[in-house]
Amino acid sequence: MTKRRDPLSLEDGVFLAHACLGDAGVEEITGKSARLVRMWSDPDDDAHKIPLIQALKLDRALVVRGEHPAILTAYKAELRRAHAAATVPGDPMARLADAMAEMGDLAEELRRARCPTGDGGRQITPEEAREILRELGDLRSVLLALETDVTSCLPALRPVEVA
């Protein structure tokens, strides 16, 4: 009998990775027994949670096979749920204006980094890359907040029942 796992939970991600890679695959990838990997996917087993390095190995193997990284997807969903619970929704139009301003800041950093008369010429220097990545992070934060604003307008989702 298959145990119920919440959709987009870490345990569900481990279960999906195991299903895709098979017993022999997870044993080779993790260096652990298939039984232990199954324990990592058990939502009722608090003594056996997947170590981060093992999650990375399994997701990397999925990506190499052309599959979607199931554990990373679950992890991102959990972070979005935590963010949504901790964030007070705002005005989506104001947040969109913030996102557009952040996009302008990002564009300015890219223009500065690619300027032929800049430090690295048209090549982006490590310092310029850090600034661009910082601007990207700022933009992502505003877009995540915009997503939360819009999501708060939806009716509450009901749990998914699996037969």
C-alpha positions in Angstrom: 0.0 0.0 0.0 1.3 3.4 -0.9 1.5 5.9 1.9 -0.2 9.3 1.3 2.2 12.2 0.9 1.2 15.8 0.6 1.6 17.1 -2.9 4.7 19.2 -3.3 6.1 18.0 0.0 9.8 17.0 0.4 8.7 13.5 1.1 6.7 13.5 -2.2 9.7 14.8 -4.0 11.9 12.0 -2.7 9.2 9.5 -3.6 9.0 10.8 -7.1 12.8 10.8 -7.6 13.0 7.3 -6.3 10.2 6.2 -8.6 12.0 7.7 -11.6 15.5 6.5 -10.8 14.6 3.1 -9.4 16.2 1.2 -6.5 19.5 0.6 -8.3 19.7 4.2 -9.4 19.2 5.7 -6.0 21.6 3.3 -4.4 24.3 4.2 -7.0 23.6 8.0 -6.8 23.4 8.3 -3.0 25.6 5.4 -1.8 22.7 4.5 0.5 20.3 1.6 0.5 17.0 1.9 -1.4 15.3 1.1 1.9 16.8 4.2 3.5 15.8 6.4 0.6 12.2 5.0 0.9 12.4 6.0 4.6 13.3 9.6 3.6 10.0 9.7 1.7 7.9 8.6 4.7 6.1 11.6 6.1 5.5 9.9 9.4 9.2 9.0 10.0 10.8 12.0 11.8 14.0 10.0 12.5 14.9 9.7 8.8 14.8 13.0 6.9 16.8 13.4 3.7 20.1 15.2 4.1 20.5 18.2 1.8 23.5 16.8 0.0 21.5 13.6 -0.9 18.6 15.7 -2.1 21.0 17.6 -4.4 22.5 14.3 -5.7 19.0 12.9 -6.5 17.8 16.1 -8.2 21.0 16.4 -10.1 20.5 12.8 -11.4 17.0 13.7 -12.5 18.2 16.8 -14.4 20.9 14.8 -16.1 18.1 12.4 -17.3 16.1 15.3 -18.6 13.6 15.1 -15.8 12.3 17.9 -13.6 14.1 18.2 -10.1 11.3 16.9 -7.9 12.9 17.7 -4.5 13.8 21.3 -5.5 10.3 21.8 -6.8 8.9 20.7 -3.4 11.5 22.8 -1.5 10.5 25.9 -3.5 6.8 25.3 -2.9 7.5 25.0 0.8 9.4 28.3 0.8 6.6 30.0 -1.2 4.0 28.7 1.4 6.2 30.0 4.3 6.6 33.4 2.5 2.9 33.6 1.8 2.1 32.9 5.5 4.5 35.6 6.6 3.6 38.3 4.1 0.8 40.7 4.2 -0.6 41.1 0.7 -0.2 44.5 -1.0 -1.6 46.2 -4.0 -0.6 44.3 -7.1 -0.4 47.5 -9.2 2.0 49.1 -6.8 4.0 45.9 -6.7 4.1 45.9 -10.5 5.5 49.4 -10.5 8.1 48.3 -8.0 9.0 45.4 -10.3 9.3 47.7 -13.3 11.7 49.9 -11.3 13.8 46.9 -10.3 13.9 45.8 -13.9 15.2 49.3 -14.8 17.9 48.9 -12.1 18.9 45.5 -13.5 19.0 46.9 -17.1 21.2 49.7 -15.9 23.7 47.3 -14.2 23.8 45.2 -17.4 24.4 48.3 -19.6 27.1 49.4 -17.2 28.8 46.0 -17.2 28.7 45.6 -21.0 29.9 49.2 -21.7 32.9 49.0 -24.0 34.7 51.7 -21.9 34.0 49.9 -18.6 36.4 47.9 -16.4 36.1 44.7 -18.4 35.0 46.2 -21.7 32.2 44.2 -23.1 33.2 41.2 -20.8 31.4 41.2 -17.5 33.9 41.3 -14.6 33.3 39.3 -11.4 32.4 42.4 -9.5 29.9 43.5 -12.2 28.4 40.0 -12.2 27.9 40.2 -8.4 26.0 43.5 -8.9 23.9 42.1 -11.6 23.1 39.0 -9.5 22.2 41.3 -6.6 19.8 43.2 -8.8 18.3 40.0 -10.1 17.7 38.9 -6.4 16.0 42.2 -5.7 13.8 41.7 -8.8 12.9 38.2 -7.8 11.9 39.4 -4.3 9.5 41.9 -5.8 8.1 39.4 -8.3 7.6 36.9 -5.5 5.7 39.5 -3.5 3.6 40.3 -6.6 2.8 36.6 -6.9 1.7 36.6 -3.2 -0.4 39.7 -3.7 -2.3 38.1 -6.7 -2.5 34.6 -5.1 -4.1 36.1 -2.0 -7.0 37.1 -4.3 -7.8 33.4 -5.0 -10.1 31.3 -2.8 -8.3 29.0 -0.4 -7.2 25.7 -1.9 -8.6 22.5 -0.6 -6.3 19.5 0.0 -6.0 17.1 -2.9 -7.4 13.6 -2.3 -5.6 10.8 -4.0 -7.4 7.5 -4.5 
